[in-house]
Amino acid sequence: MKYISNAFAASMINEGTVKFEKISKEMFINAGKTSKSIIGHPEIAQHFNLELNRESITLEKGDVLFVVTPSKRPMEGKMVEDGAKYQFITEDEGYEYRKITVVE
């Protein structure tokens, strides 16, 4: 199964070997067209036009997880304010993209 997310945790895997690869923004966006969204952060889902779906998963052998994470964030305890709304990083260069594959 293929998933797309804004987070990865070791608890997503019961056992196995995991391969991590840096990928391009384009590869991440293309993966979003054919992967199940488990993105739990509303602003990231909106920014990439993906479904918001907070769901816990367990990755099995052969599964692939495409992950987007901010490469920078506001200082701890601080938010970036835009008028009355708070916003997440929206610049494209503010993200890192990974492909995580359970290989065995």
N, C-alpha and C positions, 0 to 999 in steps of 0.2 A: 504494500500500500504506500502511496505517496501522501505526505502531509506538508502543510505550510504553516509556519508558526513565528512568533516573536520571542520564543524562549526555548532553551534546551536545559534539561536537568538529568543527571545520572539516574534518577528514579524512573525515568521513562523507559529504561531497559532492565529486564530481568537478568539477562546474561548475554554474553557475546562480545565480539570485537567490533569496534566502531571506527569508521574512517571519516575524517573531517577534511573537507576541501573548501577553500575560498572560491566563491563563484561571482559572476558579474551581476549587476542589477538586472540586465536583460534576461539572464538565465532564471533569476528569481521570479521575475514578472511572468515569464513563459511557464514556469512551474506552477504558478498560481492558477493557470487556466485548466490544469489537469490534476491538481492536488486538493485534498480535503483541507479546508481551513480549520485550524485550531488556534487562530489568533485571538488572544484575550484582551488586547489593548485597543480601545476604541479608536484612538487617533491613528495608530499604525494601520488598522484595518481600513479606515477611511482614506488615508494617504495613498495606499496601494490598491484601493478599490476592491478589497477582499471582504468576505463575510466575517463578521464578528462572531466567534464561536468558542467560548471558554469551555474547553473539554480536556480532560485528562486522558492520555493514551499510554499504551505500552507498546514500544517498538519491538518487532520480531525480526528474525533473519530475513533479509531482502527488503525490508522497509527503508524508505528514504524520507528524511525530514529536511525541508528547506527552511532556513531560519534567517530572519532579519533582526538585527539588533542595532540600537543607536551606538555610534562610535564616540559620541560625546553626550553629556547630559548636563542639565543645570546643576549648580552646586547642591550638595545634599541638603534637603529641607527647603530648597528654593524652587520656585516655579517661574517660568517665563510668562509674564502677563501681557496680554494683548487686549487692551480695553477692559471689558468685564469678563473676558474669557481667558482661560489658561490654555496654553498650546504646547504641544510636543514638538520636537525637532522636525521640521518639514523640509529642510534642504536635502536634496538627493545625496550630497557628499557626506551627510551626517549619519549614514548607515553602513553597516558591514553585512555581507551576505555569506552564508555557509550552506553546504550540502553535507548532511550527516547520513551515512549509510551503515546499517547493521550488516556486516559482511559474513559473520559466522556465529 
